[in-house]
């Protein structure tokens, strides 16, 4: 991070949008401050597009005046019930609120709001690093107001509440998720007393909607090193309350001196691995859920030790329930995650044995356009500390990728449909819509995937006729 004097802050904010805010506030006779994340990100030298402005007075009145001053193309949205407003023009977006103080009822995170001073407004902020404000009024333009030493906490990479954390988290329990999310996103640490308060108040998370919880979970998953957030969620006791299926993966059992790895910690390693390669939220979700079925399939086998047979299939069946419980979208995103969970063992099963053309064709057929994502997931699943084993897997994965490329170019397998469909089979042999039609169609598909015939119409037709003869069928057209 970088420290700036008030004069240097004034230079940094010497932009048309801030000068216009200053002029508008001056005409209205209001105190005006830029606050929150925009101020924090100045010192962290991070880009920030969203500008939050607090005025001592009516935020709605300030927003209307600012929108008018911006001129043609400015869009002003007023949210009178909340006392907030938004002004947008092209790439500029400014949120306005009047300074206020808040009080809460125990059974709700909806505050009782009263007009207040800047001090009142800073007192209600969630964390010290978000409670800093910079004055935009002309006589104090660029002056930093930092009553809770948020600047020092930025230097120390510390997340801390401005006031008593028990009050902060009890008033609005969503702040517990935000606390962990900020620590994960910024790679900061949570101050000891603040963390202890997370543990004490964790049950309060039950009054927060699943939608809001999932919104914060998604931001944690999109963090540079998301395992940090999940470790903090687990240590605080929040994870058990919001995502019990994940905590069920914890622990190591031992039998006859043999033990399995901690699937929870392995899962977090896989999530971190894939996060180095992609920002795809749903592929990261697939990494988080890829072994979710292991808690339900774990068994001791005297011949093989600890086993997790069909955990990929069980895990895939669990995905819709998890998405529904967390109020995540039950659409193609969910189906994509389900598909990744179900198929995640396929590439590693290939590389663990001989990489045959047939196995690669079937993998390409089943994965379709998601084959690259599936390969990323499977490669991220290599968390062994045995360097020779890791190197062997990586070399085999390279071979699989080359075969995928070669076979796709040659056989056009991805998303393919057999060259002969069910209607043509029925017409050729005078059949109705019976199981035999499906049997013949699958025989063609399997023959192509196994490399017995090329993915071409004539080859498929000749194979079909021969296959049908073995079932006692002859084509209507005897000239064939």
C-alpha positions, 0 to 999 in steps of 0.5 A, a space after each residue: 500500500 501507499 501512504 498519501 498526505 491530504 495534499 496528495 489525496 487532493 491531487 489524486 481526486 482532482 478529477 472532473 467528477 469529484 470537482 463537480 461533487 465539490 461544487 454541487 455540495 457547496 451550492 447546497 451548503 452540505 458537507 460531502 465526503 467520498 467514503 468506504 471502498 473507494 477510499 480504501 482502494 486508493 491506499 491499496 492502489 487498486 482500481 475502483 469504479 464505484 464511488 460512495 458519497 456521504 452528505 450531511 443532509 439529504 442524499 436524495 437532494 444531493 443526487 438530484 442536483 449532481 445529476 442535473 449538473 452532469 447534464 445530458 445522459 445522466 440517469 438519477 435513481 432515487 430509493 426513497 424508502 432507503 434514503 439512498 440514490 444512484 447517479 450514472 452517466 456513461 462509465 461513471 456511477 456514484 452512490 449517495 446517502 445522507 449521513 445517518 445513525 442506526 439501531 437494530 432489533 434483535 430479530 432483524 438486520 433491517 436498521 432503524 435509521 435517523 439523520 446523523 453526523 459524519 461521526 455517526 455514519 462512520 460509527 455504523 461502518 462495518 470495518 475500520 478500513 471501510 470507515 475512512 472518509 475524504 472531504 470533498 468540500 472546497 475548503 477541506 478538499 482531500 482531507 482524510 478523516 480516519 477516526 478508527 485508524 483504518 490506515 494503520 490497519 491497512 498497513 498491518 493488513 488487519 480486519 477490525 470493527 470500528 466499535 465493539 465487534 459483538 454489537 457490529 455482528 449482532 446488529 447485522 450478522 451478514 457482516 460476519 460473512 463480509 469480514 471473512 470475505 474481505 480477509 480472503 480477497 485482500 489476504 488480510 488477517 482478522 484481528 483476534 477479538 474480532 475473530 472471537 466475536 465471529 465465534 460467539 455470534 455465529 448462530 446469528 447468521 441464521 437470520 440472514 437470507 441464503 441469497 445474501 450468504 451465497 453472494 458472499 460465498 461466491 466472492 470468497 470463491 473468486 478470491 485469489 486464494 479462496 482456501 483462506 476464506 473457507 478456513 476462516 469460515 470453518 474456524 469460526 463455526 460459520 461453515 457448519 451452519 451454512 454449508 454442512 455438506 462441506 464440513 462433513 468431508 473433514 477428518 481422517 479415519 484410521 483402521 488397521 493402521 491405514 488412513 485416508 487423506 482429509 478430503 476437506 483439506 484436499 478439496 481446498 487445495 484443488 480449489 486453490 489450484 484451479 483458481 490459479 488457472 481460471 476465474 470461472 466461478 462455476 468451474 471453481 464451484 465444481 472444484 469445491 464440490 468435486 469430492 462432495 460425495 465422499 462423505 457418503 461413500 466412504 467404506 473400509 474394504 479389507 482388500 483395498 483399504 479405504 474406498 469411495 466407490 462412485 463418489 462422483 455419481 453420488 456427488 453429482 446427485 447432491 449438487 441440485 440439493 446443495 444449489 437449492 439450499 444455498 439459493 444458487 441458480 438451478 439452471 444451466 450453471 447448476 447442470 454444468 457443475 453437476 456434469 463436472 462433478 460426475 466426470 471429474 474422475 474420467 481423465 485421471 482414470 485414463 492417465 492412470 492406465 494406458 491412454 487408448 484412443 477409445 477411452 479418449 473418444 468417449 471422454 470427448 463425447 461425454 464432455 463435449 464443449 466442456 472438455 477443456 474445463 474438465 481437463 483443468 479440473 482433473 489436473 487441479 485434482 493432483 495434490 500428491 506430494 510425491 513429485 515423481 507421481 505428479 510428473 507422471 500424471 502431468 506427462 500423461 495429461 499432456 498425452 491425453 490433450 494431444 490425443 484429444 486434439 488429434 481425434 477431434 480433428 480426425 473423427 469430429 467426436 465432440 457433441 456428435 450424433 450418430 450419422 444415422 438417427 432413429 427415424 432412418 433405422 425404423 424406415 430401413 427395417 420397417 420397425 416401430 418406436 421399439 427398444 431395438 431401435 435404440 439398441 441399434 443406434 447405440 451400437 453405431 455410437 459405440 462402434 464409432 467411439 471404439 474406433 471400429 468404424 469412422 464417423 461417416 454415413 456409409 460406414 455407419 450404414 454398412 455396420 448397421 445392416 450387419 448388426 441388424 442381421 445378427 438380430 434377424 432383421 433385413 433392410 426393406 431395400 434388398 439392393 443394399 
